[in-house]
Amino acid sequence: MTTCSMSFRNMKKSIKDYAIYFFTLMLGVCLFYVFNSIETQTTMLALSKDSRDTVKLLVQMINTISVFVAFVLGFLIIYASRFMLKRRSGEFALYLILGMSKRKVARILFAETLMIGCLSLIGGLLLGVFTSQITSVFVGKLFEANMTKYAFIFSMKAFRKTCLYFALIYVVVIIFNTLVISCSKLIRLMQVKRRNERTIRIHPAISVIGFLLSIGILGYAYRMVCFDLKYISSESLSFAILLGVIGTFLLFWSLAGLLLKFASLAKGIYYKGLNSFTFRQLASQANTNVVAMSVICLMFFFTICVLISSVNIKTGMNRNIKKYCPADLEIAMDWEGTDANRMKTLKEDIAERTEDSLTFPIYRGGFLMSMKGREVVVDPKFKPVRKDGWYSYSISDVMEVSTYNEVAKYFGNQPVHLADDEYTIVSNYHFTSGYFNEILSKGQRISFNGKKELKPGTKTSVEGSYQISTNADNFGIVIVPDGYCSEKNHDKEIILVKYPSLERKERAAFEKELLTTVRKDLEDHYIYDTKTALADSSIGLAAFAVFIALYIGCIFLISGAAILAIKELSDSADNKERYAMLRKLGADDVMIHKALFRQMAIFFLMPLILAVIHSVPGMIFARKILEELSGGPLLPAVLVTIAIFGSVYGCYFLITYFTSKRMIKE
């Protein structure tokens, strides 16, 4: 019998053992092709220039991440190969006993690996090509592109890249398998299935101490990232992450010693059916997989947070465009540098072309605040506190209250009411708003430009804005009584413009014509921003975040699920004799299968449940940090994450369960 025919026969015989191996490879190839075909997918879409620039940056980032993904998948394939080699060690030992050389055994394994690799590559590419058609529509929706030119897409570039990367991965895997077989001794191959991982017994008292310590550490880490976020430093954040890692490891380590003890206390449950056997199996698994469970839990935690955050950023940015960008065009004119007649001409031109515009002045003044932790010092003369750990921020824009109320009405915000000796601060940026609240609540008086002192008119800063944006990024503007500002401190004039109701192409032409008029009237003494440009930038950033999060998140999810599945399959193969003993003691297949299902379900859920618990404070922190980018209800993002986890994790669980069920029958 030739090597190829023997390899083919072996592969057919062991195809069920290869299920997890094959599934992991197919998913890896599919993801690799789909994300590397984004460049080709976007060529069929009518994108704006800003969106195309974002796509170029996204493609560069994906190319970099793909190298990392290739290493991760290579590790997974080698890890799965170890299980397959262990599973078939007796078969290889038999070949050697019958006189076959190690070189020929290595050739058989090489041919088998090549066959399963080619099958998974073909299957993964077919799945990837199909999936990429769906993602093309998804890309179009993300970038809000015109889909009229959409057609079936096949990316030759992604195809070649996928084949090349997986060929290199398989070269490494084949070398690894060959070295393992070449260096293995016959006696070791025959005894592999008898060698189990060493179990370390932990005294219950030590486990209880470890458990309480882990709860305390995790609780303190949660508190650090959930409260007083305005004052958390990068060092504090790093410390909180370190505590989270240590607490996670300690929790799994202590649970390994307490699981059986806690279960045995509930005698009604413990002695029911095969539960005592199930809990003993779980305790053994937990004991030997502490590090793996901890790492997988942290990977799942990261995946949950990035998936929810990225999807929430997308929905939040769409909401922010409507909320913070009520005008289609904003022009900020330098008051001193712009000729008054030119400015007047522009205002008349805009009034003729549009029906809704607002012009208002901004004055120089304000103050400088120096901050350290919760401390804040205000200086109207803009003199910072020059000490270690202090940093400064200036609020130099000033607006009179009646002017601001016109702007507030334009933006749909609440008006402000001040007495002649009062001031307040308008801001919607969460970081600076906290310090403004400190200043106002303490009754900080200010004066500038030689005017009388003003006292706070509100206890907290007022939420609002005066310039168009896609985020809550108004760092602060001082609102003063009418008549407080003098003309010599006039800094700039801002015009907000709403276009007439037009179709997309007509709107673009109108905007281009209007901006030509602005350039002609004002020359160089102005800056402008448009709702179209802000929306394109916002859409591009959201798409970038979603794709990178999906790519990394899915790889982490596949990695964690594959490692859990392989460990469970390995344990099932090692414990066949125990299940056989249960049958001899009178347990039927239904009882055994229920026990196996419960054991696997708990084993798969343990890292996932803790990851979900971790993600609650993680998302509180992420929501605060990304407050100006995200927002709105989390439910859509949570549902998307559940769907991704449910489909991938659920498939791994079912494949593992049915493969294990078959193994314990052998």
GULO-261932 format. One record per residue: x, y, z of N, C-alpha, C in turn; residue in one letter. Coordinates in steps of 0.2 Angstrom, whole numbers, plus 5000, padded with zeros to 4 digits. Layout:
N
XYZXYZXYZA ...
end
This chain:
666
500449945000500050005000500450065000M 500350114996500750174995500650225001T 501050265002501050315008500350355007T 500250385001499650425000499050385001C 498950324999498350285000498250275007S 498750255010498750235018498550305022M 498850355020498650425023497950435022S 497750425016497050445014496550395018F 496750335019496350285023496250305030R 496850325033496950345040496550415041N 496550455036496150515037495450505037M 495150465033494450445032494250415039K 494750365042494550335048494550385054K 494950435054495050475059494750545058S 494250555053493950615051493550645057I 493250605061492850635066493350665072K 493950635072494350655077494650725075D 494650735068494950795065494350855065Y 493750845068493250895067493450965070A 493750965076493951025079494451055075I 494951015073495551035070495251075063Y 494851035060494551055053494151125054F 493751125059493351185060493751245062F 494251235066494651295068495051325062T 495351275058495651295051495151335047L 494551305046494151335041493951405043M 493751415050493651475052494251525052L 494851505053495451545052495551565045G 495451525040495551535033494951585031V 494351575033493751615031493951685034C 494051695040494151765043494751795039L 495251765038495851785035495751815028F 495351775024495151795018494651855018Y 494151855022493651905023493951975024V 494351975029494652045031495152065027F 495552025023496052045019495752065012N 495052045011494752065004494352135005S 494452165011494052225011494252285006I 494952285004495152334999494752324993E 494652254991494352244985493552254985T 493352244991492552254992492452324991Q 492852374994492752444994492752474987T 493152444982493252464975492552464972T 492052424974491452424971490952474973M 491152514979490752554982490852624980L 490352674980490452744979490652774985A 491252784987491452814993491752884992L 491652924997491952984997492752984998S 493053044997493853044997494053025004K 493753055009493853045016493752965018D 493252935015493152865017493652825013S 493852845007494352805004495052805008R 495152865010495852875015495752825021D 495152825024495052785030495152705028T 494952685022494952615020495752605019V 496152645016496852635015497152625022K 497052665027497252655033497052595036L 496452575035496152515038496452455035L 496652455028496952395025497652395028V 498052445029498752445032498652415039Q 498152435043498152405049497952325049M 497552305045497352235044497952195042I 498352225037498952195035499452175041N 499452225045499952215051499652165056T 498952175057498652125062498652055059I 498652045052498651985049499251945051S 499851975052500451945054500351915061V 500051955065499951925072499451865072F 498851875068498351825067498751755064V 499151765060499551705057499851665062A 500251705067500551675072500151645077F 499551675079499051645083498751575080V 498551585074498351525071498851465070L 499451485069500051435069500051405075G 500051445081500051415088499451365089F 498851385087498251345088498351275084L 498551285078498651215074499151175077I 499751195079500251155082499951125089I 499551165092499251145099498751085097Y 498351095092497851045090498250985087A 498850995084499250935082499450895087S 499650925093499850885099499350845101R 498750865101498150825103498050765099F 498150775092498050725087498650675088M 499250695089499750655089499650605096L 499450635101499350595107498750545106K 498250575103497650525101497950465097R 498350475093498550415088499250385090R 499450405096500150375098500150305098S 499650265100499650195100499650165093G 499350205088499350185081500050185078E 500450245080501050255077501550205080F 501450185087501850135090501750065087A 501150055084501049985081501449985074L 501450045071501750045064502550025065Y 502850055071503550045072503649975074L 503149945078503249875080503249825074I 502849845069502749805063503349815058L 503849855060504449865056504449925052G 503949975052503950035048504450085051M 504850115047505350165049505050225051S 505350265056505150325058505050375052K 505450375047505450415042504750405038R 504550335037503950325033503350345037K 503350335044502850355048502750435048V 503350475048503350545047503050565040A 503150525035502950535028502150525028R 501950475031501150465032500850525035I 501150545041500850605045500950665040L 501450675037501550735032500950735027F 500850675024500350675019499650685022A 499450655028498850665031498750745033E 499250775035499250845037499150885031T 499450865025499350905019498650895017L 498350835017497750825014497150865019M 497250865025496750895029496850975029I 497450995028497651065027497351095020G 497351055015497051075008496351075009C 496051025012495351025013495051085017L 495351095022495151155026495251215023S 495851225019495951285015495451295010L 495251245006494751245001494051265004I 493851225010493251245013493251315016G 493751335019493851405022493751455017G 494051445011494051495005493351505003L 493051445002492351444999491851485004L 491951465011491551505016491751575016L 492451595015492651665015492351705009G 492351675003492051704997491351714998V 490951675001490251685002490151735008F 490551735013490451775019490651845016T 491151855012491351925010490851955006S 490351925003489851954999489351985004Q 489251955010488851985016489252045019I 489852035020490252095023490352155018T 490252135012490252195007489652245008S 489052205009488452245011488552285017V 488852245022489052275029489452335028F 490052335024490452385023490152445020V 489652435015489252485012488852525017G 488552485021488152515027488552555031K 489152525033489552565038489752635035L 489952635029490252695026489652735022F 489052705023488452745020488552755013E 488852705009489052715002488452694998A 488452714991487952704986488152624984N 487652584984487752514983487452494976M 487352544972487052524965487552494960T 488152504962488652464957488952404960K 488552374966488852314969488752254964Y 489252214965489252154961489652094965A 489552034962489951984965490651994966F 490951984971491652004972492151944974I 492651934970493151884972493851924972F 494151924978494851954979495351914977S 495751914972496251874970496851894975M 496951954977497451974981497351944988K 496751944991496651904997496751834996A 496551804991496551734989497351714990F 497751744986498451734986498751744993R 498551794996498851805003498651755008K 498051735008497851675012498151615011T 498251595004498651535002499351535005C 499651595004500351605006500451595013L 500051635017500151625024499951555027Y 499451525024499351465027499851405025F 500051415019500651375017501251375021A 501451435023501951445028501851415035L 501151425037500951395043501051325043I 500851295038500851215037501551195036Y 501951225033502651205033502951205040V 502751255044503051245051502651185055V 502051175054501651125057501951055055V 502151045049502350985046503050975049I 503451025049504151015052504050995060I 503551025063503451005070503250935071F 502750915067502550845067503150795066N 503450815061504050765059504550765064T 504750815067505250815073504950775079L 504350785080504050745086504050675085V 503850645079503850575077504650555077I 505050595074505750575073506050565080S 505950605085506250605091505850565096C 505350535095504950495099505250425100S 505250395106505450325107504850285107K 504950225105504350175105504050165111L 504350165117504150155123503650215126I 503950275124503550335125502850335121R 502950315115502250315111501750265114L 502050215117501550165119501250185126M 501650225130501450245136501050315137Q 501050355131500750415131500050425134V 499650375132498950375135498950365142K 499450335145499450315152499650375156R 500050425153500350475157499850535157R 499550545163499050605164499450655167N 499150715167499450775170499450775177E 499950795180500050795188499550835191R 499150815196498650855200498950865207T 498950935208499250955214498650965219I 498650935225498150945230498251005234R 497751045235497751105239497351105245I 497551125250497251115257496651165256H 496051145259495451185258495551255262P 495851255267495951315271496351365266A 496851345263497251385258496851405253I 496451365250495951385245495451435247S 495251435253494751485255495051555256V 495651555258496051615259496151645252I 496351595247496551625240495851645237G 495351615239494651635236494451705238F 494551715245494351785248494851835246L 495451815245495951865243495851885235L 495651835231495451855224494851895224S 494351885228493751925228493951995230I 494352005235494552075237494952105232G 495452075229495852105224495452125218I 494952085216494552095210494052155212L 493852155218493352205220493752275220G 494352275223494752335223494852365216Y 495052315211495152335204494552365201A 493952335202493352355199493252425202Y 493352435208493252505211493652555208R 494252535207494752585204494452615197M 494152565193493952585186493252605185V 492852595191492152615191492052685194C 492452705199492352765202492952815202F 492752875202493252935202493752925195D 493352915190493752905183494052965181L 493753025183494053085181494753095183K 494953055188495653075191496053015191Y 495852965187496352905186496852915181I 497452895183498052905179498252845176S 498752845171498952785167499252735172S 499652765177499952715182499352675186E 498852715188498352685191497952635187S 497852645181497552605176497952535175L 498552545174499052485174499052445180S 498952475186498952435192498252405192F 497752435190497052405190497052345186A 497352345180497452285175497852235178I 498352245181498852195185498452165190L 498052205194497652175199497152125197L 496852145191496352105188496652035185G 497252035183497551975180497751935186V 497951965192498151925198497551895201I 497051935201496351915204496051855200G 496051865194495851805190496151745191T 496851745191497251685192497051655199F 497051695204496951675211496251645211L 495751675208495051645208495051575205L 495351565199495251495196495751445201F 496251475203496751425207496351405214W 495951455217495651435223495051395222S 494651405216494051365214494251295213L 494851285210495151215209495151175215A 495251205221495251175227494651175231G 494151215229493551225233492951195229L 493051185223492451165219492151095222L 492551045223492350985225492050985232L 492351035236492151045243491451075244K 491351125240490751165240490151115237F 490351075232489851035229489650975234A 490150955237489950895242489550915248S 489550985250489151005255488351005253L 488251015247487551005245487350935243A 487250895248487250825247486650805243K 486050845243485550825239485650825231G 486150875230486350875223486950835221I 487450835226488050795225487950725223Y 487450695227487350615227486850595222Y 486550645218486050635214486350605207K 486150555205486350525198487150515198G 487450545193488150545192488450605194L 488150645198488450715199489050715203N 489150665207489750655211490350645206S 490250605201490750585196490950655192F 490350685190490450745186490850805190T 490750815196491050865200491750845201F 491950775202492650755203493050765196R 492650755191493050765184493150845183Q 492650885185492750955185493350985189L 493350955195493850975200494550955197A 494550895194495250875191495450925185S 494950945181495050985175495251055178Q 494851085183495051145185495751155188A 495951095192496651095195497151095190N 497051065184497651055179497551105174T 497051155174497051205169496951275171N 497251285177497151355180497451405176V 498051405173498351455169497951465162V 497751405159497351405153496751445154A 496351425159495651455161495751525162M 496251545166496451625167496551655161S 496951635156497151665150496551675146V 496151615145495551615141495051665143I 494951665150494451715153494651785151C 495251805152495551875150495451885143L 495551835138495451845131494751855130M 494251825133493551835132493351895134F 493651915140493451985143493652045138F 494252035135494452085130494052085124F 493852025122493452015116492752045117T 492452035123491752065124491752135124I 492252165128492352235128492452275122C 492952245118493052275111492452275106V 492152215106491552205102490952255104L 490852255110490252305113490452375111I 491052395113491352465113491352485105S 491552445101491652465094490952475091S 490452425092489752435089489452495092V 489552505099489252565102489552625099N 490152625097490452685094490052705088I 489952655084489652665078488952695079K 488552665083487852685084487852755088T 488352765092488452825096488652885091G 489052875086489252925081488652945077M 488252895075487652915071487252965075N 487152945081486752985086487053055087R 487753055087488053125089488053165083N 488053145077488053185071487353225071I 486853195073486153225073486153275079K 486453255085486453295091486953355091K 487553345089488053405089488153435083Y 487853415077487953455071487353475068C 487053525071486353555068486453595062P 487053615060487153665055487553625049A 487553645043487853605038488553635036D 488653695038489253735037489453785043L 490053785045490253825051490853865048E 490853935048491453975046491654015052I 492254015054492554055060493054105057A 492854165057493254225054493654255059M 494254275058494654305062494454385062D 494254415068493954475068494454535066W 495054525068495554575067495854565060E 495954505058496254495051495854505045G 495154505046494654505041494454575040T 494454595034494154665032493354665033D 493154715037492454725039491954725033A 492154755027491754755021491654685018N 492254645018492254585015491754535019R 491854545026491454505031490654525029M 490554585028489854605027489554575021K 490054575016489854545009489654475010T 490054435013489954365014489354355018L 489154385023488554375026487954385022K 487954445018487454455013487354395008E 487954375005487954315000487654255003D 487854235010487554185013486754185014I 486554255016485854265018485454255011A 485754275005485354264999485354194997E 485854154998485854084996485454035001R 485454055007485154005012484554045016T 484154005020483654035023483754035031E 484253995033484353985040485053995042D 485254045045485954055047486054095053S 486554085057486654125063487354145064L 487454215065488054245066488154265073T 488754255076488854275083489554285085F 489754335090490454345091490654305097P 491354295097491754265102492254315105I 492354325111492754365114493354335118Y 493954365118494454345122494354355130R 494654315134494654325141494754255145G 494254245149494254175153494854175158G 495054115159495554105164495954035163F 496454025167496853965166496753925172L 496653865172496553815178497153765178M 497453755184497953715185497653655189S 497853595187497453535190497953485192M 497853445198498253395200497753345204K 497553295202497053245205496453285206G 496153295212495553325213495653405214R 496253425214496353495216496353535209E 496153595210496053645204496253715206V 496653745203496853815205496653865199V 496253915199496053965194496554025194V 496754045188497154105188496954145182D 496554205182496354245176496954275173P 497554275176498054305172498454255169K 498254195168498454135164499154115167F 499254115173499954095176499854025179K 500153975176500053905179500453895185P 500253835189500553815194501153775192V 501753795193502353765191502653715196R 502353655197502553605202502453535198K 502853495201502753425198502053395199D 501853365194501153335194500553375192G 500753445191500153485190500253495182W 499653505179499553525172499053575171Y 499053615166498653675165498253665159S 497653705159497153705153496853775153Y 496853805148496553875147495853875144S 495453915147494753935144494754005142I 494954015136495054085133494454115129S 493954075128493354095124492754115129D 492554175127491954205131491454225127V 490854225129490254245126489754275130M 489354325128488854355132488254315132E 487854315138487254275139486754275134V 486554335131486054335126486254305120S 486854315118487154285112487154205113T 487354185119487354105120486654075119Y 486154115122485454085122485254075115N 485454125110485254115103485554055100E 486254045102486653985100486253925103V 486153925109485853865113485153845109A 484753895107484153875104484253845097K 484853865094485053845087485253765088Y 485553755094485853685095485253645099F 484753675101484253635104484353625111G 484753665114484953665121484553715126N 484653705132484253745137484653815138Q 484253865138484553935139484853945146P 485253995147485554015153485354085156V 485254085162484954145165485454175170H 485754235170486254255174486054325176L 486254345183486254415185486854455182A 486854515184487354565181488054545184D 488054515190488654495193488854425193D 488554385188488654315188488954285182E 489254235182489554195176489354125177Y 489454085171489454015172489853985166T 489953925166490353895161489953835157I 489953845150489653795146490153745143V 489953675144490453625142490053565141S 490253515137489953445137490553395137N 491153415138491653365138491753345145Y 491653275146491653255153492253265158H 492853265155493453275159493453345162F 493353395157493453465160492853485164T 492253455162491653475166491753455173S 492053405175492153385182492553445186G 493053475183493453525186493053585186Y 492653605181492253665181491753655187F 491453595188490953595193491353605200N 491953585201492353605207492353675208E 492553715202492653785202492053825204I 491453805201490853835202490553825209L 490553755211490253745217490653775223S 491253795222491653825228491553895228K 491153925223491053995223491654035220G 492054005216492654045213492454105209Q 492754165211492554225208493154235202R 492954265197493354285192493254355189I 493754385186493754445182494254445177S 494154485172494654485166494554545162F 495054565159494954625155494854695159N 495054695165494954755169494254765172G 493754715171493054715173492954695180K 492354705182492154685189492154615190K 492254595196492254525198491554495197E 491554435195490954395194490954335198L 490354315201490254255205489854205201K 489954135203489654085199488854095199P 488554085193487754095193487454025193G 487853975193487653905193488153865198T 487853805201488253765205488753715201K 488453705195488853655190488853685183T 489253655179489353685172488753665168S 488553705163487953695159488153655153V 487753605152487953565146487753595139E 488153605135488053635128488653645124G 488553675118489053685113488953745109S 489453765105489353825101489653815094Y 489953755093490253745086490053675084Q 489953665078489753595075490353545077I 490153485078490553425079490253365079S 490553305079490253245079490353215086T 490653245091490753225098490553275103N 490553255109490453305115491153325117A 491353375113492053395114492153475115D 491553505117491653575119492053575126N 492653595126493053595132492853645137F 492553705135492253755139492253825136G 491753855138491753935136491353965142I 491654025143491354065149490854105147V 490254105150489654145148489554205154I 489554265151489554325156488954365154V 488754415159488254455157488254495151P 487754525148487754565142488154625144D 488554655139488854715141489554705144G 489654645146490354635150490954635146Y 490854615139491354615135491454675131C 492054695129492154755125492454735118S 492354785114492454775107493254755106E 493654785110494354775109494554705110K 494154665114494254595115493954545110N 493654575105493254535100493754495096H 493654425097494154385094493954355087D 493354325087493154305080492454305079K 492154295073491454295072491354225069E 490854195071490654125069489954125065I 489954095059489354095055489154015055I 488554005057488253935056487753935051L 487753895046487353895040486953825039V 486353825038485953765036485753775028K 485953725025485753725017485053715016Y 484753735010484153715008484053645007P 483453615007483353545006483453524999S 484053484998484253464992484453394991L 484453364985484653294984485453294986E 485653234986486453224988486853254983R 486753244977487253274972487153354971K 486553374972486353444972486653474978E 486653444983486853474990487653474989R 488053424986488753434986488953494981A 488553504976488653554971488553624974A 488053624978487853694982488453704987F 488653654991489153664996489853694992E 489953664987490653674983490553754981K 489953774978489853844976489953894982E 489653874987489653914993490353924996L 490753874996491353874999491853914994L 491753914988492053954983491954034984T 491354044986491154114988491554134994T 491554094999491854105005492654115004V 492954075000493654084999493754154995R 493354174991493454234987493354294992K 492854294996492654355001493154355007D 493454305009493854305015494554295014L 494754275009495454255007495754205012E 496154225017496554175021496254175028D 495954225030495754245037495154205040H 495154145039494554105041494754025041Y 494353995045494353915045493553895044I 493453835041492853815041492753745042Y 492153715043492053645044491353635041D 491253575038490653555035490353495038T 489653485038489353425041489553365037K 489653375031489853315026490553295028T 491053335029491653315031491753285038A 491353315042491353285049491053215049L 490453205045490153145045490553085042A 490953105036491353065033491953035038D 492153085042492753065046492453025052S 491853045054491553005060491352935057S 491152925051490952855049491552815048I 492052855045492752815044493052785050G 493052835056493252805062492852755065L 492152755064491752705067491852635063A 491952645057492052585053492752555054A 493252595055493952575057493852535064F 493552565069493452535075493152465075A 492552465071492152405071492552345068V 492952355062493252305058493852275062F 494252325065494852305069494652265075I 494052285079493852245084493552175082A 493152175077492952115075493452065073L 494052085070494552045067494952015073Y 495152065078495552035084495051995089I 494452025090493951985094493851915092G 493651915085493551845083494151795083C 494751825082495251775083495351755090I 495351805095495351785102494851735104F 494251745101493651705103493851635100L 494051625094494151565091494751525095I 495251565097495851535100495651505107S 495251545111495051525118494551465117G 494051465112493651405112493951345109A 494451355105494851295102495251265107A 495651305112496051275117495551245122I 495051265124494551235128494351165125L 494151175119493851115116494451055116A 495051075114495551025113495750995120I 495751035125495851015132495250965134K 494650985133494050935134494150875131E 494350875124494350815120494950765123L 495450805125496050765128495850735134S 495450765139495250735145494750675143D 494350685138493850635137494250565134S 494750575130495150525128495550485134A 495750525139496150505144495650465149D 495050485149494550455154494050405152N 494250375146493850325143493650265148K 494250245151494150185156493650205162E 493650265164493250285169492450285167R 492350305161491650295158491450225157Y 491950185155491850115154491650085161A 492050105166491850075173491150095175M 490950155173490250175175489750135172L 489850115166489450065162489449995166R 489949975168490049915172489649915178K 489649975181489249985188488549995187L 488249995181487549995179487350065176G 487750115175487550175172487350165165A 486750185163486650185156486950235152D 486850235145487150285141486850355142D 486150355143485850425144486150455150V 486250425156486550455162487250475160M 487650435157488350455156488350515151I 487950515146487950575141487750635145H 487250635149487050685153487550715158K 487950665161488450685165489050725161A 489150695155489650725151489450795148L 488850805147488550865144488650915150F 488450895156488450945161489150965163R 489650915163490350935164490650975159Q 490450965153490751005148490451075148M 489751085149489451145149489751195155A 489851165161490151205166490851225164I 491251175162491951185160491951245155F 491551245150491551295145491251365147F 490851355152490551425155490951455160L 491351415164491751445169492151515167M 492551505162492951565160492451615157P 491951595153491451645150491151685155L 490851655161490451685166490951745169I 491551725171491951775174492151825169L 492251815163492351865158491751915157A 491151885158490551935158490551975164V 490751945170490751985176491252045175I 491852025173492452075172492152125167H 491852105162491652155157491152215159S 490852205165490352255168490752315170V 491252305174491652365176492052385170P 492252335166492652355160492252405155G 491652385154491152435150491052495153M 490952495160490852565163491452605162I 492052575163492652615161492652645154F 492552595149492552605142492052665140A 491452655143490952705142491152775144R 491452785150491752845152492252875148K 492752835146493352855142493052875135I 492652835132492352845125491752885125L 491552925131490952955131490753005126E 491353035123491153085118491153055111E 491352985111491252945104490652905104L 490552875110489952825110489352855113S 488952815116488352835119487752795117G 487152815120486552785118486552715121G 485952675120485852605123486352555121P 486552515125487052465124486752405121L 486152395122485752335120485952305113L 485952355107486152325101486852295101P 487252335104487952305104488052245108A 487652235113487652175117487352115113V 486852135110486552075106486952055100L 487352095097487852075092488352035095V 488652055101489152015104488851945106T 488251945109487951875110487951835104I 487751865099487651825092488251795090A 488851835090489451815088489751755093I 489651775100489951725104489451655104F 488851665103488351605103488551565097G 488651595091488751555085489451515086S 489951555087490651525087490751475093V 490651505099490751465105490251405105Y 489651415103489151365103489351305098G 489551325092489851275088490451235091C 490851265094491451225097491151185102Y 490751205106490451165112490151105109F 489651115104489351055101489751005098L 490251025094490750985091491150945096I 491350985101491750945107491350895110T 490650915111490250865115490150805111Y 489950805104489850745100490450705099F 491050745098491650705097491850665104T 491750695110491850665116491450605117S 490750615116490250565117490450505113K 490750515106490950455102491550425105R 492050465108492650445111492550395117M 492150415121492050375127491650315126I 491350305120491050245118491550185115K 492150215113492650165110492850115115E 
end
